[in-house]
Amino acid sequence: MINLGDQVDCPSISKFDKRLDRVTTIAQDFKAGYDTNGKVSDAVGKAEKIFLYGNHEDRWNSYLSNHHAIEGLIDVDEKIGLKDFGYRSIPYGSEYVYNDFHYQHGTTARKFAGYTAKNELYEQWVSGIMGHTHRAGFCCASNKSGGDFGFWENGCLCDFQLAWEWFKKPFPNWQYCISVVKFVRDKFNVHQIIIPRKHPFILYGKHYYTL
C-alpha cells in the first residue's frame, strides 16, 4: 500500500486562510494523521506500507526554518504513526521505485488533467505515478529503443472545499481516484479507478463498493 502524500494537511501552519472549522493546533494535525494511518494499516493487514511525504507534510520543515528553537524536538514519523504502524517513509522530493515503476508525490502541477503526467514522462522517460495535482490523468509514449512508457496522476481523496480555502475556487477541477498497480514479474498494469463525486462508488473486478 503506497500513500503518495499530502494526507496530513497541517492547516495549523499553512499560509492559506482557514475556515473556522479548520483552525487547528499542530498536535491535532499530527493526531489526525496518526488516526488515519492506523485505520489504513488495519485495513491492509500485513501488506508492506510506504508513505511518501508530500508538500503539505513538508510544511513542517518550512515551519522549522523560522522556528529553529524547536528543531529536533518532534519526530514527525512518530507523531503521524509511521513508526508505530510499520510504514517506510520517503522524504519529500524523493521517490519509491519497484520493478522500474516510479512512485512520486510530485512538485509541479499543470492546469489540466494529464498535462503534469505528460510533463513528468517526457522529462524523466520512466513509467510511474504521482499525487500532488489532485487530478486524475494519464500519458503514454514510445521511443525508438522499443520502450513503452506510461505516467499517471492519481487524483485525490480530499475535501473539495479546500479549493476555496486555497484558491478561492468553489468548483475545482479535481477528481476522486485511487489506482491499483499490478505486477507480473517486471511487467506492470495500472487500473485507475475514478470515484464519482455526486454518487461515490467503486467498481473493481466483480466488486461494487459504495462510499
C-alpha positions as CSV (number, residue, x, y, z in Angstrom):
1,M,0.0,0.0,0.0
2,I,1.6,3.2,-1.1
3,N,0.4,6.6,0.1
4,L,1.6,9.3,-2.3
5,G,1.5,12.0,0.3
6,D,-0.4,15.2,1.3
7,Q,-2.5,13.1,3.8
8,V,-1.5,15.3,6.7
9,D,-2.5,18.8,5.6
10,C,-1.1,20.7,8.6
11,P,-3.5,23.6,8.3
12,S,-2.2,24.9,11.7
13,I,1.0,26.1,10.0
14,S,-0.4,26.7,6.5
15,K,0.0,30.2,4.9
16,F,-3.6,29.9,3.5
17,D,-6.7,31.4,5.1
18,K,-8.5,28.8,7.2
19,R,-12.2,28.2,7.6
20,L,-13.4,28.4,11.2
21,D,-13.8,24.6,11.4
22,R,-10.2,24.2,10.1
23,V,-8.4,26.2,12.8
24,T,-6.3,23.5,14.5
25,T,-3.2,23.0,16.5
26,I,-0.1,21.1,15.4
27,A,-0.9,18.4,17.9
28,Q,-4.4,18.0,16.3
29,D,-2.9,17.8,12.8
30,F,-0.5,15.1,13.8
31,K,-3.2,13.1,15.6
32,A,-5.4,13.2,12.5
33,G,-2.6,11.7,10.5
34,Y,-1.9,9.2,13.2
35,D,-5.5,8.0,13.4
36,T,-5.8,7.7,9.6
37,N,-2.6,5.8,9.2
38,G,-3.7,3.4,11.9
39,K,-7.0,2.8,10.1
40,V,-5.3,2.2,6.8
41,S,-2.8,-0.1,8.5
42,D,-5.6,-2.2,10.0
43,A,-7.3,-2.4,6.6
44,V,-4.3,-3.7,4.7
45,G,-3.1,-6.1,7.3
46,K,0.5,-7.4,6.7
47,A,1.0,-5.7,3.4
48,E,4.1,-3.6,3.0
49,K,3.3,0.1,3.6
50,I,5.1,3.0,2.0
51,F,4.4,6.7,2.9
52,L,5.8,9.4,0.6
53,Y,5.9,12.8,2.2
54,G,4.1,15.5,0.2
55,N,4.5,19.2,0.2
56,H,1.8,19.5,2.8
57,E,3.6,17.3,5.3
58,D,6.7,19.3,4.3
59,R,5.1,22.4,5.7
60,W,6.7,21.2,9.0
61,N,10.2,21.7,7.5
62,S,9.2,25.2,6.3
63,Y,7.8,26.0,9.7
64,L,11.1,24.9,11.3
65,S,13.1,27.2,9.1
66,N,11.5,30.1,11.1
67,H,11.4,28.3,14.5
68,H,14.9,26.9,15.0
69,A,14.4,26.6,18.7
70,I,12.2,23.5,18.4
71,E,14.2,21.7,15.8
72,G,14.8,18.1,16.8
73,L,12.1,18.0,19.4
74,I,9.5,16.4,17.3
75,D,9.8,13.2,15.2
76,V,7.1,13.6,12.5
77,D,7.3,9.9,11.5
78,E,6.5,9.0,15.1
79,K,3.8,11.7,15.6
80,I,1.8,10.6,12.5
81,G,2.1,6.9,13.3
82,L,4.6,5.7,10.6
83,K,6.8,4.1,13.2
84,D,4.0,2.5,15.3
85,F,2.2,1.1,12.2
86,G,5.3,-0.1,10.3
87,Y,5.4,2.3,7.4
88,R,8.5,3.1,5.4
89,S,8.8,6.8,5.0
90,I,10.2,8.5,1.8
91,P,11.3,12.2,2.2
92,Y,9.5,14.9,0.2
93,G,11.1,15.2,-3.3
94,S,12.3,11.6,-3.3
95,E,10.6,8.6,-4.9
96,Y,10.0,4.9,-4.3
97,V,10.8,2.5,-7.2
98,Y,9.5,-1.0,-7.6
99,N,10.3,-3.1,-10.7
100,D,11.2,0.1,-12.6
101,F,7.9,1.7,-11.8
102,H,8.3,5.1,-10.0
103,Y,6.1,6.3,-7.2
104,Q,6.4,10.1,-6.6
105,H,4.5,12.8,-4.8
106,G,5.4,15.4,-7.4
107,T,6.5,19.0,-7.2
108,T,4.7,20.6,-10.2
109,A,1.1,20.9,-11.3
110,R,-0.2,21.8,-14.8
111,K,-3.6,23.3,-15.4
112,F,-5.3,20.3,-17.0
113,A,-5.6,16.7,-16.1
114,G,-2.9,14.6,-17.7
115,Y,-0.7,17.5,-18.6
116,T,1.5,17.1,-15.5
117,A,1.8,13.3,-16.2
118,K,2.9,14.2,-19.7
119,N,5.5,16.6,-18.5
120,E,6.9,14.1,-16.0
121,L,7.1,11.3,-18.6
122,Y,8.9,13.4,-21.2
123,E,11.3,14.8,-18.6
124,Q,12.1,11.5,-17.0
125,W,11.3,8.8,-19.6
126,V,10.2,6.4,-16.9
127,S,6.8,4.9,-16.0
128,G,5.2,5.9,-12.8
129,I,2.5,7.5,-10.8
130,M,2.3,10.8,-8.8
131,G,0.0,12.7,-6.5
132,H,0.1,16.4,-5.9
133,T,-2.2,17.6,-8.7
134,H,-5.5,16.4,-7.3
135,R,-6.4,15.4,-10.8
136,A,-6.6,12.0,-12.5
137,G,-4.9,11.7,-15.8
138,F,-2.6,9.6,-17.9
139,C,0.0,9.9,-20.7
140,C,1.8,7.2,-22.7
141,A,4.7,7.4,-25.1
142,S,7.1,5.1,-27.0
143,N,10.5,5.6,-28.4
144,K,12.9,4.1,-31.0
145,S,14.6,1.8,-28.5
146,G,11.3,-0.1,-28.2
147,G,10.4,1.3,-24.8
148,D,6.7,1.9,-23.9
149,F,6.1,4.2,-21.0
150,G,3.1,5.5,-19.1
151,F,2.7,8.1,-16.3
152,W,-0.4,8.6,-14.2
153,E,-1.8,11.4,-12.0
154,N,-3.5,9.7,-9.1
155,G,-6.3,12.2,-8.3
156,C,-7.1,12.8,-4.6
157,L,-9.4,11.8,-1.7
158,C,-9.6,15.2,-0.1
159,D,-12.3,17.6,0.9
160,F,-13.1,19.7,-2.3
161,Q,-14.0,22.7,-0.1
162,L,-10.2,23.1,0.4
163,A,-10.1,24.6,-3.0
164,W,-12.0,27.7,-1.7
165,E,-9.6,27.9,1.2
166,W,-6.5,27.7,-1.0
167,F,-7.5,29.3,-4.3
168,K,-11.0,30.9,-3.7
169,K,-12.4,28.5,-6.3
170,P,-15.7,26.8,-5.3
171,F,-15.6,24.1,-8.0
172,P,-12.0,22.8,-8.5
173,N,-11.0,20.6,-11.5
174,W,-10.1,17.8,-9.1
175,Q,-11.1,14.1,-9.3
176,Y,-11.5,11.5,-6.6
177,C,-9.4,8.5,-7.6
178,I,-7.4,5.5,-6.5
179,S,-5.1,3.4,-8.6
180,V,-4.2,-0.3,-8.4
181,V,-0.8,-1.3,-9.9
182,K,-0.4,-5.0,-10.7
183,F,2.9,-6.7,-11.5
184,V,3.7,-9.9,-13.2
185,R,7.5,-10.1,-12.6
186,D,8.9,-6.9,-14.2
187,K,5.7,-6.1,-16.2
188,F,3.0,-3.8,-14.8
189,N,-0.6,-2.8,-15.4
190,V,-2.3,0.2,-13.9
191,H,-6.0,0.2,-13.1
192,Q,-7.1,3.8,-12.4
193,I,-10.5,4.0,-10.6
194,I,-12.3,7.3,-10.8
195,I,-14.8,7.8,-8.0
196,P,-17.8,9.9,-9.0
197,R,-18.2,12.9,-6.7
198,K,-22.0,13.1,-6.6
199,H,-22.7,9.4,-6.1
200,P,-19.4,8.0,-4.8
201,F,-18.8,4.3,-5.5
202,I,-16.0,2.0,-6.7
203,L,-16.5,-0.8,-9.3
204,Y,-13.4,-3.0,-9.4
205,G,-13.4,-6.5,-10.8
206,K,-16.6,-8.2,-9.6
207,H,-16.9,-6.0,-6.6
208,Y,-19.1,-2.9,-6.1
209,Y,-18.3,-0.6,-3.1
210,T,-20.4,2.3,-2.0
211,L,-18.7,5.1,-0.1
